[in-house]
Amino acid sequence: MKRSGVCTKRVITLTGATGRSVVLLAGGERSCRTCLDPQVSFPGRCLQPQQLQGAAWLFVSGYAAYQDGLLLQAMRMAEQLGVRVALDLASWEVMASHWGAMQEALLSGCIDLCFCNQEEARQLCELQQLQPADPETALCYLLQHCSTAVVTLGPHGCLAGSTDSSITSSSRRSSRAGSSTVSDAEAAAAAAAQGCGAGGGEAALAGAVIHRQPGVAGVEVVDVTGAGDMFAAGFLHGMLRGWSLQRCAEAACLSGAAAVQVLGADVGRAQLHWMHKRLLGPHAAAALAEAAGQVAQEQLAAYGLVEKIGRGVVYFGSARVQPGSSIWQQTQQLARQVAQLLCSPTWTGGGPGLMQAASQGAAAAGGAVGGIRLQREAGTTVLSGTYLPDDAQVVCRHLSTRKSGLVQAGCAAGPADRTAFIFLPGGLGTMDELFELLTLMQLKKLPQLKATAAAAPAAAAAAGGRDCLAATQDAHSNGSGVAAAAAAAAAAVPRGAAPVVLVDYDGFYQGFIQFVQGCEQHGMLRSEELKGVAVAASNAAVLQLLAEHYSLELPAELQQQAGAAPAAALLSSS
């Protein structure tokens, strides 16, 4: 369920046996014999408002009527929170034994959408003494009490009606082959002709659109278990996306038809592909079934995690560096100090090596951490164990998802965000991430806040307009201190942009620097395209650069660690 994007935090686990059911199948027909003598059932006290917060719909099964008061309690709570309610009448036997509770729910005015099948429609007519006892009459009755109602007709499709203008306006404008959408007057006339008048059908249909969706042809029925739930899921899928009434009905019928093709209620990959192909077209179906659908789902999960934890400092680095090594220890110390300085969340790829060192260093400072992980990192054979909380990580199959998610995490969304991209020593994966980020900078594709009117740091002005690299070289030669050179490097970062820092432990990035300088010399790159990329040989230089960029004062304990190795711009301006 979690892999499918379902939030499982609200699942309630109780000890003991629930009700049991035997499902009898014969020739595609099904009958359920149920023993409702559970040791445990859903207690009303477990239903709390926070469980519905953020939901657009509450789906309620008619089986909830077996527990006194639960049906109406859930609906009233949803109404108070502005959550729409969909009720599935569930079973003609449930209706026969608990009609009082179900009728009370229908009359409450809390229900926005109601589902029933042909048997339940017939039972409804008999209980309300409506004639004729058919789907049309039942639909008329339901539309008196909820804005949208659907009666499923098995292999013959469904009958849907609604007074909700948000889904009926488009239904009036469009018509698909094999289906019929009628006007208010036609619907009222048809209802009266079919005897709906006895149940007040004309009044219910005065502002309604009625649509009859044909069944899906060419489907071999194996088992109808789960077909009703899949039908409702398809209809609600359309409602959530603002589809027309007939489009919702079409999605519902295709969803139900996918369920009947397999034994049991577990719809497989082949059935989902079949459904998407008919609903969205063959190319869209293939995309949804394969990589594009997975990437889209992973992208939403990654971006959602970023919004939850917040934008911050993103670290890239090797997954192969072992704990206890010099680079590991320096990385852990750097992440701890940066977290103390910026008070921003820390982001990594969530893998082993320097990603783990940075995450644990920031966590030791009390900072929030997040990770966008791969199923397998370089140098490993399986998904490594995690040091991150379950709700602070997303696991991806696709590298593109991870990269775009980490870029999102490092781009400020507002003036309060203090973000940066810090590249530690790493191999091919780190270089891939570095080159992609530099390309985004070159193409001006990295989001950045509008520049403010704040003056540049005084130390940058003291550089006399010279480029950052020259100022840095002066600082090295005359010992004028880290602060002036760091200010010059910070001045190279456009206001509103996130600094990009290459941490040049033991000269690791010297080869890369020579490559980029060669590109510039051959006219394949201009220095202004990478304005804002700095090289720092020590943690102290990184801290000084970030402090200057965000106009922060370094704490005393961090100032004492400053040495004579300031940050410098990656390329000098001409």
Phi, psi and omega per residue, in radians:
M1 nan -0.713 3.135
K2 -1.138 -0.707 3.131
R3 -1.126 -0.432 3.125
S4 -1.549 0.094 3.086
G5 1.532 0.236 3.137
V6 -1.540 2.270 3.081
C7 -1.301 2.048 -3.096
T8 -1.783 0.113 -3.111
K9 -1.148 -0.424 -3.050
R10 -1.662 0.104 3.095
V11 -1.199 2.306 3.141
I12 -1.855 2.197 -3.128
T13 -1.915 2.191 3.108
L14 -2.126 2.736 -3.111
T15 -1.600 2.363 3.105
G16 2.127 3.098 -3.104
A17 -1.596 2.508 3.048
T18 -1.665 -3.011 3.090
G19 -1.125 2.795 -3.102
R20 -2.199 2.673 -3.089
S21 -2.518 2.424 3.014
V22 -1.862 2.229 -3.121
V23 -1.837 2.115 -3.139
L24 -1.823 2.221 -3.107
L25 -2.085 2.444 3.071
A26 -2.765 1.988 3.080
G27 1.021 0.652 3.132
G28 1.489 -0.224 3.086
E29 -1.543 2.762 -3.052
R30 -2.485 2.545 2.989
S31 -2.428 2.422 -3.136
C32 -1.949 2.274 3.007
R33 -1.916 2.041 -2.970
T34 -1.996 2.396 3.023
C35 -1.875 1.786 -3.133
L36 -1.647 1.149 3.075
D37 -2.239 1.051 -3.021
P38 -1.377 2.655 2.988
Q39 -1.301 -0.522 3.122
V40 -2.273 2.616 3.003
S41 -2.534 2.957 -3.069
F42 -1.248 1.968 -3.120
P43 -1.386 2.446 -3.130
G44 -1.016 -0.514 -3.122
R45 -1.158 -0.347 3.141
C46 -1.381 -0.202 -3.135
L47 -1.531 1.884 -3.072
Q48 -2.117 2.627 -3.107
P49 -0.962 -0.630 -3.091
Q50 -1.123 -0.359 3.116
Q51 -1.246 -0.347 -3.125
L52 -1.794 -0.118 -3.089
Q53 -1.124 2.333 3.135
G54 1.515 -0.103 -3.130
A55 -1.525 2.548 3.041
A56 -1.597 -0.590 -3.109
W57 -2.331 2.592 2.919
L58 -1.997 2.093 3.103
F59 -1.667 2.158 -3.081
V60 -2.100 2.224 3.064
S61 -1.524 2.513 3.098
G62 -1.060 -0.321 3.095
Y63 -1.103 -0.330 3.085
A64 -1.095 -0.310 3.136
A65 -1.159 -0.338 3.118
Y66 -1.150 -0.346 3.102
Q67 -1.853 2.032 -3.020
D68 -0.935 2.194 3.019
G69 1.439 -0.236 -3.037
L70 -1.179 -0.698 -3.089
L71 -1.022 -0.930 -3.098
L72 -1.227 -0.610 3.113
Q73 -1.048 -0.797 -3.128
A74 -1.122 -0.721 -3.110
M75 -1.203 -0.723 3.121
R76 -1.093 -0.722 -3.141
M77 -1.122 -0.740 3.117
A78 -1.085 -0.734 -3.136
E79 -1.066 -0.729 -3.132
Q80 -1.135 -0.532 -3.097
L81 -1.638 0.035 -3.126
G82 1.306 0.380 3.128
V83 -1.663 2.252 3.141
R84 -1.306 2.657 -3.026
V85 -2.064 2.292 2.999
A86 -2.009 2.188 -3.123
L87 -1.972 2.259 3.020
D88 -1.831 2.108 -3.090
L89 -1.125 -0.329 2.854
A90 1.385 -0.907 -3.028
S91 -2.907 2.449 3.098
W92 -1.150 -0.479 3.105
E93 -1.227 -0.673 3.068
V94 -1.088 -0.742 3.136
M95 -1.105 -0.704 -3.119
A96 -1.130 -0.656 -3.050
S97 -1.606 -0.368 -3.069
H98 -2.320 0.657 -3.081
W99 -1.129 -0.538 -3.138
G100 -1.026 -0.838 -3.129
A101 -1.180 -0.676 -3.107
M102 -1.256 -0.650 3.099
Q103 -1.167 -0.684 3.091
E104 -1.053 -0.701 3.113
A105 -1.143 -0.755 3.136
L106 -1.103 -0.667 -3.104
L107 -1.419 -0.127 -3.049
S108 -1.248 -0.355 -3.076
G109 1.415 0.107 -3.100
C110 -1.571 -0.247 -3.005
I111 -1.590 2.261 3.114
D112 -1.747 -0.476 -3.057
L113 -2.548 2.336 -3.123
C114 -2.293 2.346 3.085
F115 -1.956 2.470 2.947
C116 -2.690 2.777 3.078
N117 -1.759 -3.060 -3.065
Q118 -1.093 -0.756 -3.142
E119 -1.102 -0.743 3.122
E120 -1.193 -0.606 3.070
A121 -1.098 -0.751 3.127
R122 -1.131 -0.747 3.128
Q123 -1.093 -0.692 3.116
L124 -1.056 -0.781 -3.139
C125 -1.101 -0.704 3.139
E126 -1.176 -0.736 -3.137
L127 -1.142 -0.590 -3.136
Q128 -1.696 0.043 3.126
Q129 0.978 0.868 3.124
L130 -1.782 2.468 3.121
Q131 -2.277 2.529 -0.181
P132 -1.240 2.713 -3.110
A133 -1.460 1.371 -3.085
D134 -2.407 3.015 -3.095
P135 -1.027 -0.650 -3.117
E136 -1.110 -0.756 3.139
T137 -1.136 -0.750 3.117
A138 -1.078 -0.718 3.127
L139 -1.081 -0.724 3.093
C140 -1.011 -0.771 -3.119
Y141 -1.132 -0.804 -3.098
L142 -1.103 -0.623 -3.121
L143 -1.240 -0.198 3.015
Q144 -1.308 -0.354 -2.981
H145 -2.110 -0.152 3.077
C146 -2.597 2.707 -3.009
S147 -1.305 -0.420 -3.133
T148 -2.423 2.396 3.124
A149 -2.480 2.604 -3.123
V150 -2.409 2.312 3.037
V151 -2.012 2.079 3.122
T152 -1.413 2.531 -3.063
L153 -2.084 0.499 3.137
G154 1.087 -2.315 -3.117
P155 -1.177 -0.157 -3.105
H156 -1.649 0.146 3.061
G157 1.679 -2.317 -3.102
C158 -2.736 2.876 3.054
L159 -2.101 2.093 -3.079
A160 -2.164 2.509 3.100
G161 -2.479 2.635 -3.127
S162 -2.752 2.572 2.976
T163 -1.912 0.115 -3.120
D164 -1.400 1.916 -3.051
S165 -1.110 -0.393 -3.116
S166 -1.191 -0.400 3.111
I167 -2.008 -0.230 -3.114
T168 -1.589 -0.441 -3.097
S169 -1.089 -0.756 3.120
S170 -1.279 -0.453 3.099
S171 -1.168 -0.636 3.137
R172 -1.195 -0.552 -3.059
R173 -1.415 -0.434 -3.016
S174 -2.189 2.694 3.101
S175 -2.536 2.355 -3.125
R176 -1.824 2.676 3.139
A177 -1.042 2.370 3.085
G178 1.519 0.028 3.131
S179 -2.287 2.883 -3.120
S180 -2.391 2.316 3.059
T181 -2.107 2.218 -3.020
V182 -1.977 2.765 3.141
S183 -1.336 2.994 3.110
D184 -0.992 -0.840 -3.080
A185 -1.119 -0.743 3.139
E186 -1.124 -0.693 -3.136
A187 -1.135 -0.754 3.140
A188 -1.138 -0.694 3.124
A189 -1.150 -0.712 3.131
A190 -1.148 -0.695 -3.140
A191 -1.119 -0.753 3.134
A192 -1.130 -0.705 3.139
A193 -1.118 -0.510 -3.125
Q194 -1.600 0.099 3.053
G195 1.562 0.235 3.136
C196 -1.187 -0.284 -3.058
G197 -0.994 -0.540 -3.124
A198 -1.084 -0.464 -3.131
G199 -1.822 0.257 -3.127
G200 1.354 0.516 -3.050
G201 -1.119 -0.645 -3.089
E202 -1.059 -0.745 -3.128
A203 -1.142 -0.695 -3.122
A204 -1.134 -0.587 -3.036
L205 -1.672 0.059 -3.053
A206 -1.014 -0.624 3.130
G207 -2.067 0.418 -3.008
A208 -1.778 2.730 2.938
V209 -1.957 2.268 3.118
I210 -1.935 2.333 -3.123
H211 -2.329 2.278 3.062
R212 -1.862 2.003 -3.141
Q213 -1.692 2.143 -3.135
P214 -1.191 2.762 3.090
G215 -1.221 2.896 3.141
V216 -1.507 2.112 -3.073
A217 -1.381 2.686 3.013
G218 1.316 0.409 -3.126
V219 -1.786 2.200 3.071
E220 -1.533 2.059 -3.079
V221 -1.450 2.102 3.090
V222 -1.765 -0.809 -3.084
D223 -2.798 2.213 -3.099
V224 -1.542 0.075 3.100
T225 -1.049 2.230 3.117
G226 1.513 -0.097 -3.084
A227 -1.134 -0.683 3.136
G228 -1.132 -0.724 3.122
D229 -1.176 -0.706 3.099
M230 -1.146 -0.662 3.081
F231 -1.021 -0.867 -3.136
A232 -1.090 -0.677 3.126
A233 -1.099 -0.726 3.124
G234 -1.127 -0.722 3.138
F235 -1.139 -0.781 -3.139
L236 -1.166 -0.593 3.056
H237 -0.981 -0.787 3.107
G238 -1.165 -0.704 3.118
M239 -1.068 -0.737 -3.128
L240 -1.125 -0.457 -3.111
R241 -1.728 0.112 3.063
G242 1.280 0.477 3.140
W243 -1.299 2.849 3.094
S244 -1.250 2.910 3.140
L245 -1.010 -0.811 -3.081
Q246 -1.245 -0.548 3.074
R247 -1.198 -0.678 3.055
C248 -1.068 -0.763 3.138
A249 -1.120 -0.689 3.113
E250 -1.109 -0.813 3.122
A251 -1.069 -0.682 -3.134
A252 -1.136 -0.786 -3.131
C253 -1.136 -0.701 3.105
L254 -1.158 -0.664 3.113
S255 -1.122 -0.803 3.099
G256 -1.101 -0.679 3.129
A257 -1.153 -0.559 3.078
A258 -1.139 -0.621 -3.079
A259 -1.247 -0.563 -3.042
V260 -1.378 -0.097 -3.088
Q261 -1.473 -0.109 -3.104
V262 -2.251 2.747 3.071
L263 -1.392 2.211 -3.094
G264 1.580 -3.070 -3.017
A265 -1.766 0.110 -3.087
D266 -1.606 1.717 -3.140
V267 -1.273 2.200 -3.057
G268 -1.552 3.107 -3.115
R269 -1.059 -0.719 -3.117
A270 -1.100 -0.678 -3.128
Q271 -1.241 -0.645 3.098
L272 -1.159 -0.690 3.085
H273 -1.099 -0.744 3.093
W274 -1.017 -0.775 -3.102
M275 -1.162 -0.834 -3.124
H276 -1.119 -0.620 -3.138
K277 -1.071 -0.718 -3.119
R278 -1.389 -0.480 -3.109
L279 -1.491 -0.685 -2.994
L280 -2.049 -0.120 -3.098
G281 1.796 2.720 -3.013
P282 -1.105 -0.663 -3.097
H283 -1.243 -0.732 3.108
A284 -1.137 -0.644 -3.141
A285 -1.110 -0.795 3.135
A286 -1.084 -0.700 3.138
A287 -1.131 -0.774 -3.123
L288 -1.164 -0.609 -3.092
A289 -1.314 -0.442 -3.047
E290 -1.942 -2.470 -2.924
A291 -1.067 -0.720 -3.053
A292 -1.056 -0.712 3.111
G293 -1.134 -0.695 3.120
Q294 -1.154 -0.748 3.135
V295 -1.079 -0.766 -3.140
A296 -1.066 -0.739 -3.128
Q297 -1.167 -0.742 3.132
E298 -1.152 -0.663 -3.140
Q299 -1.075 -0.771 3.120
L300 -1.101 -0.710 3.140
A301 -1.139 -0.750 -3.125
A302 -1.148 -0.826 3.140
Y303 -1.129 -0.638 3.098
G304 -1.109 -0.687 3.115
L305 -1.153 -0.693 3.118
V306 -1.073 -0.768 3.136
E307 -1.151 -0.560 -3.127
K308 -1.251 -0.829 -3.067
I309 -1.474 -0.645 3.132
G310 1.951 2.740 3.110
R311 -1.296 2.683 -3.108
G312 -2.981 -2.541 -3.084
V313 -1.689 2.203 -3.092
V314 -1.871 2.212 3.125
Y315 -1.875 2.338 3.035
F316 -2.083 2.469 3.124
G317 3.137 3.055 -3.031
S318 -1.126 2.475 3.042
A319 -1.523 -0.069 -3.000
R320 -1.794 -0.167 3.141
V321 -1.196 2.307 -3.040
Q322 -1.547 2.585 3.064
P323 -1.000 2.488 3.111
G324 1.645 -0.269 3.127
S325 -1.272 2.876 -3.103
S326 -1.053 -0.786 -3.117
I327 -1.158 -0.665 3.093
W328 -1.006 -0.871 -3.072
Q329 -1.143 -0.697 3.115
Q330 -1.138 -0.683 3.123
T331 -1.132 -0.765 -3.135
Q332 -1.083 -0.741 3.122
Q333 -1.143 -0.741 -3.138
L334 -1.056 -0.834 -3.110
A335 -1.109 -0.648 3.109
R336 -1.129 -0.773 -3.102
Q337 -1.219 -0.688 3.121
V338 -1.136 -0.696 3.103
A339 -1.089 -0.668 3.099
Q340 -1.176 -0.664 -3.077
L341 -1.290 -0.856 -3.024
L342 -1.629 -0.351 -3.088
C343 0.956 0.713 -3.130
S344 -2.005 2.712 3.034
P345 -1.059 2.691 3.108
T346 -1.959 2.289 -3.119
W347 -2.112 2.467 3.027
T348 -2.512 -3.126 3.022
G349 -1.343 0.015 3.039
G350 1.230 0.194 -3.121
G351 -1.666 -2.913 3.119
P352 -1.391 -2.931 3.085
G353 1.202 -2.418 -3.063
L354 -1.205 -0.395 3.039
M355 -1.105 -0.730 3.109
Q356 -1.200 -0.710 3.139
A357 -1.047 -0.774 -3.135
A358 -1.158 -0.761 -3.121
S359 -1.094 -0.794 -3.099
Q360 -1.240 -0.581 3.074
G361 -1.113 -0.791 3.122
A362 -1.152 -0.696 3.130
A363 -1.105 -0.604 3.123
A364 -1.134 -0.433 3.094
A365 -1.528 0.036 3.138
G366 1.491 0.211 -3.123
G367 -1.479 2.732 3.065
A368 -1.306 2.493 3.140
V369 -2.265 2.616 3.080
G370 -2.556 2.721 -3.121
G371 -2.467 2.392 3.015
I372 -1.957 1.795 -2.872
R373 -1.709 2.807 2.957
L374 -1.822 2.679 3.112
Q375 -1.124 -0.511 3.093
R376 -2.562 2.181 3.092
E377 -1.547 2.781 3.072
A378 -1.025 2.397 3.140
G379 1.495 0.020 3.105
T380 -2.163 2.853 -3.137
T381 -1.953 -0.282 -3.129
V382 -2.428 2.962 3.040
L383 -1.106 2.081 -3.080
S384 -1.247 2.773 3.066
G385 -1.103 2.713 -3.046
T386 -1.878 2.570 3.033
Y387 -1.888 0.029 -3.121
L388 -1.713 2.609 3.029
P389 -1.067 2.648 -3.110
D390 -1.003 -0.629 -3.081
D391 -1.536 0.204 3.136
A392 -2.110 0.380 -3.105
Q393 -2.607 2.671 3.015
V394 -2.264 2.368 3.128
V395 -1.848 2.203 -3.068
C396 -2.029 2.623 2.969
R397 -1.546 -0.477 -2.971
H398 -1.896 2.273 -3.127
L399 -1.119 -0.592 -3.128
S400 -1.057 -0.637 3.130
T401 -1.135 -0.777 -3.135
R402 -1.092 -0.796 -3.088
K403 -1.097 -0.812 -3.129
S404 -1.172 -0.596 3.105
G405 -1.148 -0.713 3.133
L406 -1.234 -0.589 3.037
V407 -1.096 -0.742 3.104
Q408 -1.048 -0.687 -3.098
A409 -1.175 -0.450 -3.084
G410 -1.708 -0.005 3.124
C411 -1.762 2.160 -3.075
A412 -1.115 2.396 3.076
A413 -1.692 -0.293 -3.125
G414 -2.748 2.938 -3.072
P415 -1.100 -0.330 -3.136
A416 -1.426 -0.242 -3.108
D417 -1.363 2.282 3.025
R418 -1.960 1.819 -3.006
T419 -2.114 2.834 3.089
A420 -2.909 2.740 2.998
F421 -1.989 2.086 -3.093
I422 -2.045 2.071 -3.121
F423 -1.792 2.007 3.083
L424 -1.595 2.966 3.069
P425 -0.974 2.413 -3.121
G426 -2.873 3.048 -3.082
G427 -1.725 -2.451 -3.041
L428 -1.093 -0.731 -3.130
G429 -1.093 -0.761 3.116
T430 -1.121 -0.719 3.116
M431 -1.139 -0.680 3.091
D432 -1.026 -0.801 3.141
E433 -1.150 -0.659 3.135
L434 -1.168 -0.820 -3.121
F435 -1.136 -0.629 3.114
E436 -1.148 -0.736 -3.135
L437 -1.138 -0.738 3.125
L438 -1.130 -0.631 3.102
T439 -1.156 -0.695 3.085
L440 -1.085 -0.676 3.087
M441 -1.121 -0.788 -3.113
Q442 -1.047 -0.673 -3.118
L443 -1.546 0.053 -3.125
K444 1.004 0.718 3.133
K445 -1.730 -0.071 3.112
L446 -1.451 2.167 3.106
P447 -1.096 2.431 3.045
Q448 -2.551 2.627 -3.137
L449 -1.266 2.719 3.092
K450 -1.128 2.473 -3.135
A451 -1.104 2.496 3.116
T452 -1.640 3.009 -3.134
A453 -1.508 0.114 -3.116
A454 -1.108 2.481 -3.134
A455 -1.254 2.646 3.062
A456 -1.158 2.666 3.126
P457 -0.949 2.513 -3.085
A458 -1.042 -0.609 -3.119
A459 -1.136 -0.572 3.113
A460 -1.192 -0.709 3.117
A461 -1.116 -0.591 -3.136
A462 -1.112 -0.346 3.112
A463 -1.228 -0.076 3.039
G464 1.180 0.495 3.112
G465 1.414 -0.023 3.127
R466 -1.255 2.820 -3.129
D467 -1.244 2.828 -3.036
C468 -1.135 -0.682 -3.081
L469 -1.134 -0.682 3.120
A470 -1.118 -0.753 3.124
A471 -1.078 -0.666 -3.138
T472 -1.147 -0.743 3.127
Q473 -1.087 -0.666 3.080
D474 -1.070 -0.731 -3.106
A475 -1.099 -0.670 3.119
H476 -1.140 -0.688 -3.012
S477 -1.371 -0.588 -3.057
N478 -1.947 0.054 3.072
G479 1.139 0.534 -3.074
S480 -1.319 0.066 3.041
G481 1.770 2.780 -3.098
V482 -1.292 -0.582 -2.939
A483 -1.049 -0.798 -3.087
A484 -1.132 -0.753 -3.140
A485 -1.192 -0.669 3.103
A486 -1.127 -0.660 3.101
A487 -1.118 -0.667 3.113
A488 -1.143 -0.742 3.104
A489 -1.130 -0.694 3.127
A490 -1.152 -0.602 -3.137
A491 -1.142 -0.391 3.135
A492 -1.304 -0.316 3.131
V493 -1.457 2.110 3.132
P494 -1.009 2.399 3.105
R495 -1.067 2.301 -3.098
G496 1.690 -0.241 3.109
A497 -1.678 2.725 3.094
A498 -1.496 2.280 3.085
P499 -1.075 2.510 3.024
V500 -2.002 2.091 -3.014
V501 -2.137 2.188 2.998
L502 -1.654 2.062 -3.112
V503 -1.553 1.855 -2.952
D504 -1.607 0.987 3.101
Y505 -1.024 2.237 3.069
D506 0.954 0.545 3.091
G507 1.234 0.402 -3.035
F508 -1.016 -0.675 -3.020
Y509 -1.606 0.162 -3.109
Q510 -1.116 -0.680 3.106
G511 -1.123 -0.707 3.111
F512 -1.143 -0.722 3.141
I513 -1.068 -0.733 3.113
Q514 -1.100 -0.681 3.115
F515 -1.088 -0.818 -3.122
V516 -1.143 -0.697 3.095
Q517 -1.121 -0.623 3.069
G518 -1.115 -0.697 3.075
C519 -1.045 -0.714 3.136
E520 -1.172 -0.733 -3.106
Q521 -1.132 -0.555 3.137
H522 -1.561 0.137 3.083
G523 1.322 0.312 -3.125
M524 -1.691 0.010 -3.099
L525 -2.771 2.474 3.056
R526 -1.944 2.449 -3.032
S527 -1.034 -0.614 -3.110
E528 -1.167 -0.315 3.137
E529 -1.243 -0.419 3.131
L530 -1.993 0.489 3.095
K531 -1.092 2.211 -3.120
G532 1.936 -0.089 3.067
V533 -1.655 2.200 -3.093
A534 -2.135 2.735 3.087
V535 -2.052 2.249 -3.138
A536 -2.257 2.257 -3.086
A537 -1.561 -0.134 -3.090
S538 -2.562 2.853 3.075
N539 -1.078 -0.669 -3.125
A540 -1.055 -0.685 -3.136
A541 -1.176 -0.660 3.100
V542 -1.104 -0.800 -3.107
L543 -1.107 -0.740 -3.128
Q544 -1.128 -0.696 3.128
L545 -1.094 -0.811 -3.124
L546 -1.163 -0.664 3.113
A547 -1.098 -0.761 3.123
E548 -1.140 -0.747 -3.083
H549 -1.109 -0.703 -3.092
Y550 -1.747 0.241 3.077
S551 0.927 0.851 3.131
L552 -1.947 2.680 3.073
E553 -1.692 2.229 3.125
L554 -1.165 2.334 3.032
P555 -1.008 2.697 -3.066
A556 -0.994 -0.709 -3.081
E557 -1.174 -0.451 3.106
L558 -1.462 -0.561 3.097
Q559 -1.097 -0.640 -3.108
Q560 -1.130 -0.389 -3.100
Q561 -1.536 -0.088 -3.093
A562 -1.180 2.300 3.123
G563 -1.980 -2.734 -3.096
A564 -1.802 0.680 -3.126
A565 -2.254 1.314 -3.075
P566 -1.288 2.882 3.066
A567 -1.305 2.683 3.131
A568 -2.403 2.720 3.070
A569 -1.175 2.555 3.142
L570 -1.104 -0.787 3.117
L571 -2.182 2.454 3.096
S572 -1.500 2.521 3.120
S573 -1.397 2.626 -3.100
S574 -1.420 nan nan
